[in-house]
Amino acid sequence: MEIQVVEKEHDVLRVQIPKGEESLLIPLVEALQAEEKVVEARYYLGHPFLDRPTLYLRTKGEKPQQVLKRVLKDLADLYGDVLADFDKKAEKIKA
């Protein structure tokens, strides 16, 4: 997935993700909003043909890229665990 950094300051990060990947933004923003250091986390979809989905992140006391990396790793671990659990249960169902 090609992510493009649009804005990067000491407390603000704005990145665009490829079209068709916007379903990632809902759990990502929810996880970011649960973080203590996050002041604001939201996403914009924009025009469906002209704009790329954009994530906006503003933090206090920690660099936004560090928070984003940590949350992305946590989500990857969570969904990796779900996939492993599904694989185990799917093996039991096979006839």
N, C-alpha and C positions, 0 to 999 in steps of 0.2 A: 504494500500500500504506500503510495507516495503522498506524504504530508508536506504541505508548504507553509512555512512560518511567514505570516503576514506582518505581525507586530511583536516585538520583543523588547520589554522594558524591565526595570528592576522588580516591578510588582504586577505586570500585565503580560499576558501571552495570548496571541490570537493566531490560530492555525486553521488552514483549510484542508479538508480531506476530499478524496475523490468522490464524484457523484456515484450513487449506488451503495455507498458505505455509511449512509447517514443513520442506519439502525444502530450502529455502534454508539452514537451520541447520547441516546437516552440513558442506558446504564452508566455510561461514563460521567455524564453530568450529575446523575443522582449520587454516584460514589464521590465525586468531587465536592458536592454540596455538603456531604456528611463530614468532610475534613475540617478540623478546627481552624487551620490557617487560611482557609478559603473564604474570601469576602464575597465573591461573586463568581458563579459558573453558569454559563448558558450557551445555547447554540442557536444559530440562524440557518435556515434552509435557503432563504432567498428565492429567486426566480428559478423554476425547475430546469430551464434550458440555458440560462445565462450565468448563473452563480454556482459556485461550489459551496457545499455545507461548511460552516465555519464554527469553530469552538472558541469561546471567549472565556478567559480565566484571569481573575484578579485575586491576589493573595496579600497577606499581611504577615511579615516576620519570616517568610521563607520564599525562595525563588519559585515562581510558578512552574518552571520546567521541572524542578525537583519534585514538586507535588504531583504533577502530571505523570512523571515516570513512576513514582511510587504507586499511584492509583492504577495505572495501566498494568503494572506488575501484579498487584493484588487481584485485579480482574482476570488476568491471564491465569493466575494460580487457581482462582475460584472456578473458572470455566474449564480449566484443565482437569480439576478434580471431578467436576460434574461429568465430563466426557469419560474419564476413567471409571467412575461409578456406573455410568450407563453401559459401557463395554462389558463390565463384570456381570451386570444384570441381564444384558442381552445374550450373553453366553449361556446363562442358565435356562433361558427360554427356548433356545434352539433345540429342535427335535432330532 
